[in-house]
Amino acid sequence: MKELNVLVEPKVSVIIPFYQKTKGLLSNTIQSIIKQTYLGHIYIIVVDDGSPVTIEEELSTLSTPDNRELIIIKQENGGAGSARNNALNNVPADCQYAAFLDSDDEWLEDHLATGIKALELGNDAYFSDHFPALHPDKNNFDMIGTLIVDEHLSIDLEDDIHQMSISSLEHIVGDGGGVIGTSNVVYNFRKFPTLRFREEFYNGQDFFFWMDLSELKAQWAFSTKITCRCGRGINIYSGSGWGSEKSLQRLRNELFIWTSVKKFYPLTEKLEQRNKQTINAIQDNIARDILHRIIKRKAISTKILSDIVKMAPSTLISITLIPFKVVLERLK
């Protein structure tokens, strides 16, 4: 008897760190996975990171079809990077691909189908465009404006998929951040099974994951299609404007990211210069934040200030010069 040639779609794991204070977000996120047009088996791995809203509340009325398998893991609060790593440690052995989705974001129905199509075309990692949480009526690629689509090889007209002509390291450092959003990434987990997020970073862990993929020679692809809508759940820097309690902490953490880049990755002269520009801009913002605090008689954390000076001693020069710089700006 002649054997039938049955096409089996690769299995994919969706990695979701869960910590929310608003009910209903996670259930909406998972519904967007269930509704994916991708026909293959999807493992939905949710790591409860000590969420105030319990996972039982979120999933009490949720039902999933046979090809959408829910895996729940609980841990003490350790942050998004720790939760994602816990999920990656529990990806089933028969899984080919992994995708990331935050617990307040939602995919459009063709996100996985487009992403896996890009990977099946010979690429190792993929991202798409999205609607940012703070600007739900604008797409991220156009807002940031630094990904010039025509500079990258078109490999699929139907879904407007392009193969990146530069590495993710070049894109992120060269742009001071880039356009790659965590909830838009799908990658070949089986090819990079030991890669994990750097938990020592409070934020920016995703930057390092993408750049680590670059160091492992991953070929990236992207689509200009908008396949994700970012939500407004827990934001670690909500309310972190000038002089706020979190603003100096945020700037300290940003400085930690960019001063660490050259320790991990070999940078060309051009990238090193661009990274210095990013660091200088952060130092300028730190100086302005401190000046604002002094003028408004707000507290300055000596611990955070000490951390900043240890990471980048030249920040003291920026702080010293900022009053004169501000005066000159106002005289123009």
C-alpha positions in Angstrom: 0.0 0.0 0.0 1.4 3.4 -1.0 2.1 5.7 1.9 0.3 9.0 2.1 2.6 12.1 2.1 1.0 14.0 5.0 2.4 17.6 5.6 3.0 18.1 9.3 3.2 21.8 10.3 6.1 22.5 12.7 5.1 22.9 16.4 5.6 26.3 18.1 5.8 27.4 21.7 4.4 30.8 22.7 6.2 32.2 25.7 4.1 34.4 28.0 5.4 36.0 31.3 2.3 36.9 33.4 2.2 39.7 35.9 -0.8 42.0 35.8 -3.1 44.0 38.0 -5.9 44.3 35.6 -8.3 41.4 35.0 -9.1 40.1 31.5 -5.8 41.0 29.8 -4.3 37.5 29.8 -7.5 35.8 28.6 -7.6 38.2 25.6 -4.0 37.5 24.9 -4.6 33.7 24.8 -7.7 34.1 22.7 -5.6 35.8 20.1 -3.3 32.8 20.0 -6.3 30.4 19.7 -7.6 32.4 16.8 -4.3 32.1 14.8 -4.7 30.9 11.2 -1.6 28.7 11.7 -2.8 25.1 11.6 0.1 23.5 13.4 0.2 22.6 17.1 0.8 25.5 19.5 2.1 25.1 23.0 1.0 28.2 25.1 3.4 28.4 28.0 2.3 30.9 30.6 4.6 31.6 33.5 2.8 33.1 36.5 5.4 35.5 37.9 3.5 36.0 41.2 0.8 38.0 39.5 -1.6 40.0 41.6 -4.4 38.9 39.3 -4.4 35.2 39.7 -4.0 32.9 36.7 -7.0 30.9 37.9 -9.2 34.0 37.5 -8.0 34.6 34.0 -8.4 31.1 32.7 -11.5 29.9 34.5 -13.7 30.3 31.5 -11.1 29.6 28.8 -11.3 26.5 26.6 -8.7 25.5 24.0 -8.9 23.2 21.0 -6.7 20.1 20.7 -4.0 21.9 18.7 -3.7 24.7 21.3 -2.1 23.2 24.4 -1.9 25.3 27.5 1.1 24.8 29.9 1.0 26.7 33.2 4.1 27.3 35.3 4.2 29.2 38.6 7.1 31.0 40.2 7.9 33.6 42.8 8.2 37.1 41.3 11.5 37.3 39.4 10.7 39.6 36.5 9.9 39.1 32.8 13.3 37.8 31.9 13.3 35.2 34.6 9.7 34.1 33.6 10.6 33.9 29.9 13.7 31.8 30.8 11.5 29.5 32.9 9.2 29.0 30.0 12.1 28.4 27.6 13.4 25.7 30.0 10.1 24.0 29.6 9.6 24.0 25.8 8.6 20.5 24.8 11.2 18.4 23.0 9.1 18.1 19.8 8.9 21.9 19.3 10.7 23.6 16.4 9.9 27.2 16.9 9.3 29.7 19.8 7.5 33.0 19.8 7.2 35.7 22.5 4.0 37.4 23.6 3.4 39.7 26.5 0.4 39.1 28.7 -1.3 42.4 27.7 -0.6 42.2 23.9 -2.7 40.6 21.2 -1.7 39.1 17.9 -3.7 39.6 14.7 -4.8 36.2 13.2 -2.0 35.8 10.7 1.0 36.6 13.0 2.3 33.0 13.5 1.5 31.9 9.9 3.6 34.8 8.5 6.4 34.4 11.0 6.8 30.6 10.5 6.5 31.1 6.7 9.5 33.5 7.0 11.5 30.9 9.0 10.6 28.1 6.6 12.1 30.3 3.8 15.5 29.7 5.5 15.7 32.3 8.2 16.5 31.9 11.9 14.5 34.7 13.5 11.6 37.0 12.5 9.8 40.1 13.6 6.8 42.1 12.3 5.5 45.6 12.6 3.0 46.4 15.4 0.7 49.1 16.9 2.5 50.4 20.0 0.6 50.7 23.3 1.0 54.5 23.6 0.2 55.1 20.0 -2.5 52.5 19.0 -3.3 54.3 15.8 0.3 54.4 14.5 2.6 51.6 13.3 6.0 51.2 15.0 8.1 51.0 11.8 6.9 54.4 10.6 7.1 56.0 14.1 10.7 55.0 14.6 11.6 55.4 10.9 15.0 53.8 11.0 14.2 50.5 9.2 14.5 51.4 5.5 12.6 48.5 3.9 14.1 48.9 0.4 17.6 48.2 1.8 16.6 44.6 2.6 16.0 41.8 0.2 12.4 41.0 -0.6 11.8 37.2 -0.4 8.0 37.0 -0.3 5.6 39.5 -2.0 2.4 38.1 -0.6 3.3 38.8 3.0 5.9 41.5 2.3 8.7 39.5 3.9 12.2 40.8 3.7 15.6 39.2 4.7 17.6 41.6 6.8 20.9 42.8 5.1 22.5 43.6 8.4 22.7 41.8 11.8 20.4 42.5 14.7 23.5 43.8 16.5 24.1 46.4 13.8 20.4 47.3 13.7 20.0 47.7 17.5 23.3 49.5 18.3 23.2 51.5 15.1 19.7 52.8 16.0 20.0 53.0 19.7 17.3 50.5 20.2 15.8 49.5 16.8 12.3 48.4 15.9 12.2 44.8 17.1 9.3 44.4 19.6 9.3 41.4 21.9 5.8 40.3 21.1 6.6 40.3 17.4 9.5 37.8 17.4 9.4 34.2 16.3 12.7 32.2 16.1 14.1 28.8 15.5 14.2 27.4 19.1 15.6 24.1 18.0 18.7 25.7 16.4 19.4 27.9 19.5 18.1 25.7 22.4 20.3 27.1 25.1 19.9 30.8 24.4 18.4 32.7 27.4 17.6 36.2 28.5 20.2 38.0 30.6 18.4 38.4 33.9 21.0 40.8 35.4 19.3 43.6 33.3 16.1 45.1 34.7 15.0 46.2 31.3 16.6 45.8 27.8 16.8 42.0 28.2 15.1 41.6 24.9 17.8 43.8 23.1 20.5 41.5 24.4 18.6 38.4 23.3 18.3 39.7 19.8 22.0 40.7 19.8 23.0 37.3 21.2 21.2 35.7 18.3 23.3 37.9 16.0 26.5 36.7 17.7 25.2 33.1 17.0 25.0 34.1 13.3 21.2 34.0 13.1 19.7 35.3 9.9 16.8 37.7 10.6 13.8 38.4 8.4 10.8 40.8 8.9 7.5 41.6 7.5 6.0 45.1 7.1 2.6 43.6 8.0 1.2 44.8 11.3 0.4 41.6 13.1 0.4 42.7 16.8 -1.4 45.2 18.9 0.4 46.1 22.2 -1.7 46.7 25.3 -1.4 48.9 28.3 -1.0 46.5 31.2 1.9 46.7 33.7 4.6 49.0 32.6 7.7 49.1 34.8 8.3 52.7 33.9 4.8 54.1 34.0 4.9 57.6 35.4 8.7 58.0 35.0 8.8 61.5 33.6 11.2 64.3 34.7 11.9 64.3 38.4 9.5 61.5 39.1 10.4 58.7 41.5 11.3 56.3 38.7 12.9 58.6 36.2 16.5 58.5 37.5 16.1 54.7 38.0 15.0 54.3 34.4 18.0 56.4 33.2 20.4 54.4 35.4 19.1 51.2 33.9 19.3 52.5 30.3 22.9 53.5 31.0 23.6 50.0 32.3 22.4 48.6 29.0 24.4 50.7 26.6 27.6 50.7 28.7 27.4 46.9 28.8 27.1 46.5 25.0 30.8 46.8 24.3 31.6 44.3 27.0 29.6 41.6 25.3 30.0 42.3 21.6 32.8 43.2 19.2 31.9 46.6 17.7 33.1 48.2 14.5 34.4 51.7 14.8 31.1 53.0 13.4 29.0 51.0 15.9 31.3 52.0 18.8 30.8 55.7 17.8 27.0 55.3 17.6 27.0 53.5 21.0 28.9 56.4 22.5 26.3 58.8 21.1 23.6 56.8 22.8 25.4 56.9 26.1 26.1 60.6 25.8 22.4 61.3 25.2 21.5 59.3 28.3 24.1 61.1 30.4 22.7 64.4 29.2 19.2 63.3 30.3 20.6 62.2 33.6 22.1 65.7 34.1 18.9 67.4 33.2 16.9 65.1 35.5 19.2 66.0 38.4 19.1 69.7 37.7 15.3 69.5 37.7 15.4 67.8 41.1 17.7 70.4 42.5 15.5 73.3 41.2 12.3 71.6 42.4 14.0 70.5 45.7 13.2 66.9 45.0 15.2 64.0 46.5 18.2 62.5 44.7 19.0 58.9 45.4 22.6 58.7 46.4 22.6 54.9 45.6 21.3 55.5 42.1 23.8 58.4 41.5 26.6 56.2 42.8 25.7 53.4 40.4 25.6 55.9 37.5 29.1 57.3 38.3 30.6 53.8 38.7 29.2 52.8 35.3 30.2 56.1 33.5 32.4 58.5 35.5 32.2 61.1 32.8 28.5 61.6 33.8 29.9 63.9 36.5 31.1 66.3 33.7 27.6 66.3 32.1 26.1 67.1 35.5 28.6 69.9 36.1 28.1 71.5 32.7 24.3 71.1 32.3 23.3 74.5 34.0 25.5 76.4 31.5 24.1 74.3 28.6 20.5 75.0 29.6 21.3 78.8 29.9 22.9 78.8 26.5 19.9 76.9 25.0 17.5 79.5 26.4 19.5 82.4 25.1 19.3 81.1 21.5 
